[in-house]
Amino acid sequence: MSLDIVIGTQWGDEGKGRIVDLMAADAVIVARYNGGDNAGHTVTVGSTVFKLHQIPSGIIHPHALAIIGPGVVVNPTSLFKEIEMLRAARVSVTPERLQLSYACHLITPGHRALDLAQERQRGAGQIGTTGRGIGPAYTDKAARRGLRLQDMLDPERFHDRVLKHVSEVNRQLTRLYEAEPLDGAAIAAEFVDYALRLRPYIADTGWLITRALRAGQAVLAEGAQGTLLDIDSGTYPFVTSSSPTAAGALTGLGIGIVPVGRVVGVTKAFQTRVGAGPFPTEILGEAAVRLRGTGANPWDEFGTTTGRPRRVGWLDSVLLRFAARTNGLTELVVTKLDVLSGLEHIQICTGYRQNGQEIAELPFGPADLSPYQPVYEQLPGWPDDITAVRRWEDLPAAARAYIRRIAAVGGVPVSRVSVGPEREQVVECGS
């Protein structure tokens, strides 16, 4: 069997969690390969809504082994809260069902304190970080001074390493940011307790995945965030600190070059992003409120992790084509098509205009989008409620035309469309 990969084509929040949940029905292993607890994947099963931040969405399927790969930075505090949430919902979470790579780096209260202090210092130039310590944890990883799960296997030495880490953090907090120092002894004691509890979950997950692939078993790689937040390919510097793209799956899982089967790009029927950064098709006012929702529903456009209202706009095919090329997408899954129901017209960005000329591709990637104005094509909307539709031919003609147009301007076929948040609210696309 080959490795299948699910990635986001936008700035994250595309609805990857429910697509991973759908595809996990056929997978033996579902593995998360990047990011930290700044990501949020929401899966709705009947009346139960699961909000997952670090554990792969496949954990909900009782047959699947969930793996957290070495490309992920782990916050043990929120990890155990997540485990408790799943167990309360009668989902089995044991070392036989969840394994973490020994090479995962840890997020500490020190990283979170630095993240908040650094963002405050940026003032008007704030990036919009979640304040979860992701960036500082990856900084320590790159600087070769990070704490890894493997360090937890020697609690005494780990205790001393945590003390040293907090001491260094306190020097930065007090001298660079004029912030209060942290209690190193308390943090070290807390993390030694986590070490004892996490020991059974720590493994060589790269070998587990490689062995499964060699045995012909199905492995599904779950990316967090989205292509436009990639540290190398995204809207830099308004990006995350890891590689959410399909290529990041191999290093993020700690495996070699293996056959890759499906690379499924998940895209909303419109566009959203959290935090600062360029957004050419952003809309404001009443139309934005209409797409965002009120926050009364779990699927409204408010951050799963932060609760912040998301910025919203029309689908941008220039960025979609960039994501298709960057990831080698084999197919698209379009989510939240039902949100567009009731709109008289729908806009889709087909290109950009710069200095009076239209362009279809970005000359230097999406880092600086300020010189460009979106060129829109208007399509008819549909008045029908489509949440009960399960067959392609039962979708309104205008909805089918919109999906075909996304496939055409994106250059990638659309295989599925979601028409609601629950598992069964998915339509297989026809011709």
N, C-alpha and C positions, 0 to 999 in steps of 0.2 A: 504493500500500500504506500501511497505518497502522503506527504504532509499537506493538509489544507490550512489556509490562513484567512482569518477574518480581520479586516482593517477598516478604519474610518477614512473617508475621502475628504472630510472637511476639517473643522477645528474640534473634533470630538463631539460627543453627545448625539451621535447619529442614530443611536438605537442598536448598537452592536450587541449588547447583552442579550436581547431577545432573539437575535439571529444566531448567536452562539448557542443559546439554549435550544433553538430549533435544530441546528446541525449536530449538536452534541448527542442527539438520540442515536446517531450512527457511529459515534466515536468511542474508542476504548480509553483514550487519554485526551483531556482538554487542558491546555497549558497556557498560562499567562506569561508574556515575555518582556514586558516593559512597564515603566511607570511605577507609581506607588499608590498610596491611599488618597491621592488627589483625584483619581479617576473614579467614576461611578457608573456601574452597569445595573439597569433596572430590568427585572424579569417579573412578569405578572402571570401567576398560575391560579386560575379561578379567582377567589377573593383574596389570595395572598400576594402581596407585593414584596419582592426581594430586592433590596438595595445593596449591591455588592461593591466593594471598593478594592479588595486585593485578591480574594479567592475567585478563581475562574467560575463563570456562570454555569459551566457544566456540572458543578458539584450537586446541582439540584437533581440530576439524573442518577439514580442509585447504582447504576452499573459503571459509571465513569470514574476514573482516577483523575483528580484535580492536581495539577502541578504548578508551582510558582517557580519560574526559571531564574537564572542568575542575573538577568537583565532588570529584574524588579528590585526596588528598594522597599524593605519591609518595616512597617511600624507595628511592633508587637502589641502595643496597647490597643490599637484599633483592630488588629487581627483577631485578638481573643474576643473582643466585643462582637465581631462578625461571626465568629464560631458560635458564640452563645446565641446570637440571633437566629442562626440556621438551626441549631439544636432545638430552640424553642418552637420552631416551625416544623419539627420532626424530620429534619434532614440530617442524616448520619454524617458526622465529621469526626473521623478517627485517623490515626496514622496510616491505616490501610486505604483511606480514601483521599487523603491530602498529604502531599509531600512538597517540601521546600528545598530548593538548592542550597547546598552548603556555602555556595559563593554569593548568595544574596547579601547585599549590604543593608545595614540597619539604619532606621531613622530614629533619632533620639530627641528628647525635649530640647537638647542643645541645638539641633538642626532647626527645629521649629522656631526657637527664639531668634536664631540668626536670620531665618527667612523673614520674619516679621520686622526685625530691626533694619534689615537691608531694604525692604520694600518701603518702610517709612522714610529712610534716607533718600530714596529716589525722588520723593516729592511729586511734582507734576509729571515726572517721567516714569511713574509706576507701571510695571508690566501687567499687574493684575494677578499675581501669584495667589494660590489658595492659602498660603501661609502654613502648609503642612510639612515644610522642611525638605521637600523633594530636591530642590536645587542645591542646597548645602550638602545634602547626603551624597548626591552625584559628584559634587565638587570634591568632597573627601575621597570618594572612590577614585576619581581621576588623579588626585594628588597623592594617592597611595598611602593614605592615613586613615582609611575608613574602617569601620567595625563590620565584620562579616558573621553570618550565622555559624560558620565553622569555629569562630573564636568562642562561641558559647559552649562548646564541648569541653572546655577547660575552665570551669567556673571561677577558680581562684585567679588565674591569669586574666580572665575576662573582666573580673572586678577591677583589677588594677588598670586595665586598658580603658575602661569606662571612666574611671577617675581622671586619668590623663586627658581623655577626650574632653570632659567637662571643664577641666582646668584651662585647656586651650580655648574653648568656647568662651569662658568667662573673661579671658584676656581680651578677646575681640569685642565682647558685649560692652565691657566697661571702658575700654580705651578708644575703640572706634565709633561706637554707637551710643555711648553714655546711657546704657541700659543696666538694669539690675542683674547681678550675677545669679547663677543657679546653685542649688544645693547638690553638690557632687556626690556626697555620701548617700543621700536619699535616692538619687537616680541610679547609682551603682547597685544598691541593694535591690531596687525594683527590677533592674535588668538581669541580675543574677537569678532572681525568681523566674523571670521569663525564660532564661536559659534552661532551667530545670524542666519547665513545662514544655518547651519547644523541642527538646532533645529527640523524642521519638519521631518527630516530623521531618527531621533534617536528613537529606539523602543526596546521592549523586544523581540528580534528576536527568542530566544529560544522557547518562547511560540507560536510565529507564526508558526514555523516549527512543533512543537509538535501537534498543533491544526490541521495543514494540514495532518499530518500522521494519526491522529486519524480519520479524515474525509475520509481517503482512497485516498488521493491525492498523486501524484508522486512528490518526492523531490529528487533533484540531488545535491550531495555535490562535490564541485570543489576544489581539492587540488592544491597548488602552489609548486614550486620546485619539488623534487623527493625523493624517498626512501633513496638514498645514501647520501642525504644532511640532513637527520633527525638528530636532536640533540642527540638522544639516540642510534639510529641504524645505523647511517651513517659513513662516513670515517672521524671520529673525529680526530683532531679538525677542519678539513676542511669541515665544515658543516654550515647549517643555524641555527637560534636560535629558531625554532619552530618544530612542528611535522607534516611533510607532509604525514605521513603514514595513512592508512585507520583508524587505531585506534584513531588517532588524530582528526578525523572528529567529533566524539561525543563530546569531550571536547571543540573542536574548534568551535562548533555550539551551545554549551550550552544546550545540550539535554541529556536525560538519555539513558539507554540501550534500543534500539529500534531494531525491525527486520531489518536486512540488506539484501538486495537482491543481486544485482550485485556489485562486486568489480572489476572494469575495470582497468587493468594495461596498461598504454600506454608506448610503447617502440619504439624507432627508429629502423630501419633496420640495423643501425650501432650504434656507441656510441659517445657521446660528453660530454664535461664539460667545464665550464667557471672558470677561476681562478686556483689557486694552488691546490695541493692534489694528492693522488695516482690515477693512471690510467694505469692498467697493459696492456691493449690492444692498447694503444696510438700508432699512426703511424705518421711519419714525412715525409717531402719531397714532391715529386710530387703527391704521392697517397693521402696525406693529403689535398693538394690543390684541388685535384679532388673532394673529398667528401665535403669539406668546401664550395666551390664556391667562387666567387669573391666579394660578397657583393652587386652586382648589383641588385639582386632580394631580396624581403622581406623575402623569405624563406631560403636564404643562411645562413650558420652557423656563424652568428654574433649576439651577444646578443641583445635581444629586448629592454632591459633596458639600457645596457651600450654601445652597439655597438662594444664590444670587440670581436675579432675573437675567436671562440671556438676551443678548442683542440678536435681532432677527432681520432677515432679508430674503430676497429672491434667489433662486438657484443660480449659481455661477458656473457656466459650462467651461470657461477658460481654466478655472481652478480644477474643475472636474477632469478635464483632459490632462492637466498636469499630474493629478493624482493617478490617473489611469496609466500614464507613461511611467511615472516614478515607481509604481508598485507592480507593473505588469499584470494588471487586473484581467481576469478571465470572465468576470461577470459582475453585475451590479445588483444590489438589493435596495429598493427604494422604500423608505419608511415614512410613516405619518402622512400618507396620501389623503387619509380621511380628514385631516386638519384643513385641507384646501376646499372641502365641500362647502358650497354656499357662496363662494366667491364668483362674481360675475366674470372677471377676467383674471388671468394668471400671467405674470411676467417671468421670462427666463432670459438670463444674460447669455448672449451668443458670442460676444466679443468685446473688446475694449477699443476706445477711441483715444488717440494721443496725437496732439498737434494736428488735428484735422484728418488723421489717417486711422483706419480701422486695422486692428491686429487680432489674430485668433490665438496666438501662442505668446507666452511670456519670454522675452529675450534673456532675462537673467533670473528666472525663478520668481517666487512670490514675495521676496523679502521687502521690496519697496513697491507698493502698489499705488502710491500717491499720484503718479503722473497720469493715471488711467481713469477714464470714465466708462461705465458700463454701457454697452449697446444692447437694448432690450428687444425682444420679440414678444408680442402679446398673443396669448392663446385663450380660447373661450373656457370658462369654468363650467361647473355643473352644480345644480341645486340639490341633487340627491344625497341622502345619507347612505354611505357605502359600507358602513361598519358590519353589516350582515352579509355582504357579498363574499362568496368563496370561489367563484368561477370567473375566469378572465372575461368570457363573453357576457357576463352579467354586469360588468362595470359600465358606467355611462360611456358613450362614445367619446366624449370630450376627455374623460379621464384616461381612456386607452390611448387617445391621441397624444396626451401630455407625456405618458410613459414612453411611447414610441419616440417622441421628440427628445426626451432625455437620453435614450439609447443612441439616437442619431448624432446629437451634438457632443455627447461624451465619448463616442466611438467604442462603446462597450455594450453588449447585450444586457438587458434587464431580465433576470430570471424569476424574481419574486417581488411582490409588493405587499407591504403591511397596511391593513385598513383599520387597525386598532391595536391596543397594547397587549392583548392576550395571545396565548400560544396559537390558537386556532384561527386568529384573524389575519391570515396570510393567503394571498392569491398567487398561484403559479401562473406566470405570464405566457400568453399564447403569441401567435405571430401578428 
